[in-house]
């Protein structure tokens, strides 16, 4: 794990993170991978911008194979309401970009990338922004223990039909496995989050 400190924030980078990005950009011949990387960077920028707007400063930013994670110092922990705003900021940037690009006559590929990333991020699946919003809302009203149980159940109830749809699309098309891979990847993230000893 590579560690760099800048502006009082520690950035930790797993070598697998840039490796995956490089492989994606290398094997892609359509240009979609580059747009996906750009949309992801804007998505994360939305989260960080909202953090700074709310007067919060992360202690560490961890970039690994399972995505980007922000660690907050215990004394600067956000309220559940603010956590919901930070979680929603990323998808909001993508949805806003999709709307602006569509109005300006941007290419459907770029619009679709932003729209897909924004809507997918809002699914009620634990590691995604939608799952974080659901967890924060439930923890605010019902407590953390119940919030964790309900969010985990919502994640599974969302991912099982999604994986089934992905498998059906693969069988019908013979080559389109993107939804199935996404579903399995999200399942791994949910299980990874549940297995606290792996953290």
C-alpha positions as a printed Julia matrix, in Angstrom:
199×3 Matrix{Float64}:
   0.0     0.0     0.0
   1.55    3.29   -1.14
   1.07    6.2     1.28
   1.34    9.91    0.48
   0.38   12.84    2.71
  -0.87   16.06    1.1
  -2.71   18.96    2.7
  -2.92   17.12    5.98
  -4.72   14.16    4.33
  -3.15   10.72    4.02
  -3.73    9.07    0.65
  -3.3     5.28    0.54
  -3.13    3.66   -2.87
  -3.26   -0.07   -3.52
  -1.1    -1.04   -6.54
  -4.1    -2.98   -7.87
  -6.12    0.24   -8.23
  -4.01    1.9   -10.99
  -3.32   -1.55  -12.47
  -7.05   -2.15  -13.05
  -7.46    1.33  -14.57
  -4.51    0.82  -16.92
  -5.8    -2.59  -18.05
  -9.27   -1.13  -18.69
  -7.88    1.74  -20.77
  -5.51   -0.57  -22.65
  -7.96   -3.27  -23.74
 -10.86   -0.88  -24.47
 -11.14    0.13  -28.13
 -14.39    2.07  -27.89
 -13.29    4.95  -25.66
 -16.0     4.12  -23.12
 -13.45    3.17  -20.44
 -11.92    6.65  -20.55
 -15.35    8.24  -20.15
 -16.07    5.88  -17.25
 -12.85    6.94  -15.51
 -13.68   10.63  -16.08
 -17.23   10.17  -14.76
 -15.88    8.32  -11.71
 -13.43   11.14  -10.97
 -16.24   13.7   -11.17
 -18.37   11.45   -8.94
 -15.67   11.33   -6.25
 -15.05   15.06   -6.63
 -18.72   15.61   -5.77
 -18.29   13.7    -2.5
 -15.13   15.61   -1.55
 -16.63   18.99   -2.48
 -19.62   18.33   -0.23
 -17.3    17.26    2.6
 -15.42   20.55    2.42
 -18.66   22.56    2.04
 -19.82   20.97    5.31
 -16.53   21.96    6.93
 -15.23   18.42    7.27
 -11.73   17.23    6.44
 -11.01   13.53    5.88
  -8.15   11.95    7.79
  -7.39    9.45    5.03
  -8.49    8.5     1.53
  -8.01    4.82    0.63
  -8.07    3.81   -3.05
  -8.18    0.06   -3.55
  -9.58   -2.69   -5.73
 -12.93   -2.37   -3.92
 -13.23    1.35   -4.64
 -12.51    4.59   -2.82
 -13.09    4.89    0.93
 -12.8     7.94    3.17
 -11.82    7.72    6.84
 -13.0    10.45    9.18
 -11.32   11.21   12.52
 -13.66   10.26   15.4
 -13.82   13.84   16.65
 -14.97   15.07   13.21
 -17.58   12.4    12.53
 -20.46   13.78   10.49
 -24.06   13.67   11.63
 -26.29   11.2     9.82
 -27.96   14.04    7.93
 -24.61   15.32    6.67
 -23.49   11.79    5.77
 -26.58   11.52    3.58
 -25.69   14.78    1.83
 -22.11   13.62    1.2
 -23.31   10.27   -0.14
 -25.85   11.9    -2.46
 -23.38   14.48   -3.81
 -21.5    11.97   -6.0
 -24.53   10.62   -7.89
 -25.95   14.15   -8.09
 -22.86   15.31  -10.0
 -23.24   12.46  -12.51
 -26.97   13.07  -12.98
 -26.34   16.81  -13.4
 -23.61   16.1   -15.97
 -25.93   13.75  -17.87
 -28.68   16.39  -17.94
 -26.35   19.21  -19.05
 -24.68   17.07  -21.74
 -28.07   15.93  -23.05
 -29.29   19.55  -23.26
 -26.09   20.59  -25.05
 -26.42   17.74  -27.54
 -23.53   15.71  -26.14
 -22.93   12.2   -27.39
 -25.3     9.54  -26.1
 -22.35    7.44  -24.94
 -21.12   10.11  -22.53
 -24.65   10.88  -21.33
 -25.31    7.16  -20.79
 -22.09    6.71  -18.8
 -22.99    9.52  -16.39
 -26.62    8.44  -16.16
 -25.74    4.8   -15.55
 -23.13    5.63  -12.9
 -25.46    8.08  -11.14
 -28.45    5.72  -11.03
 -26.41    2.62  -10.2
 -24.77    4.46   -7.3
 -28.21    5.16   -5.84
 -29.17    1.48   -5.6
 -29.87    0.48   -1.96
 -26.79   -1.74   -1.83
 -24.5    -1.41    1.19
 -21.21   -0.25   -0.36
 -22.94    2.1    -2.83
 -24.08    5.63   -2.09
 -27.73    4.56   -2.06
 -26.93    1.97    0.59
 -25.02    4.54    2.64
 -27.98    6.92    2.42
 -30.37    4.16    3.51
 -28.08    3.16    6.39
 -27.68    6.76    7.63
 -31.44    7.41    7.45
 -32.23    4.22    9.39
 -29.44    4.72   11.93
 -30.7     8.27   12.52
 -34.19    7.03   13.35
 -33.8     3.39   14.47
 -30.22    2.96   15.64
 -27.1     1.49   14.02
 -27.77   -2.18   14.76
 -31.17   -2.22   13.06
 -29.86   -0.03   10.24
 -27.11   -2.56    9.52
 -29.54   -5.5     9.41
 -32.06   -3.74    7.18
 -29.41   -2.38    4.82
 -27.85   -5.82    4.44
 -31.27   -7.33    3.67
 -32.04   -4.54    1.18
 -28.7    -5.17   -0.52
 -29.44   -8.87   -1.02
 -33.02   -8.22   -2.16
 -31.66   -5.8    -4.76
 -28.72   -7.89   -5.96
 -30.44  -11.27   -6.4
 -32.94  -10.09   -9.05
 -30.21   -7.93  -10.59
 -27.92  -10.96  -10.94
 -30.8   -13.04  -12.32
 -31.52  -10.34  -14.92
 -27.83  -10.19  -15.79
 -27.72  -13.97  -16.28
 -30.84  -13.84  -18.47
 -29.35  -11.06  -20.61
 -26.14  -13.08  -21.01
 -28.1   -16.16  -22.15
 -30.22  -14.13  -24.56
 -27.38  -12.11  -26.07
 -24.59  -14.64  -25.81
 -22.01  -11.95  -25.04
 -23.43   -9.16  -22.84
 -22.22  -10.08  -19.35
 -21.81   -6.54  -17.93
 -24.87   -6.6   -15.64
 -24.0   -10.06  -14.31
 -20.41   -9.03  -13.58
 -21.61   -5.83  -11.88
 -24.04   -7.82   -9.71
 -21.38  -10.35   -8.68
 -18.91   -7.55   -7.97
 -21.44   -5.79   -5.73
 -22.16   -9.1    -3.97
 -18.45   -9.41   -3.21
 -18.42   -5.85   -1.84
 -21.39   -6.6     0.44
 -19.76   -9.76    1.74
 -16.42   -7.98    2.13
 -18.1    -5.29    4.21
 -19.85   -7.9     6.36
 -16.6    -9.82    7.03
 -15.11   -7.22    9.34
 -12.04   -9.33    9.98
 -10.98   -8.84    6.35
 -10.77   -5.07    6.8
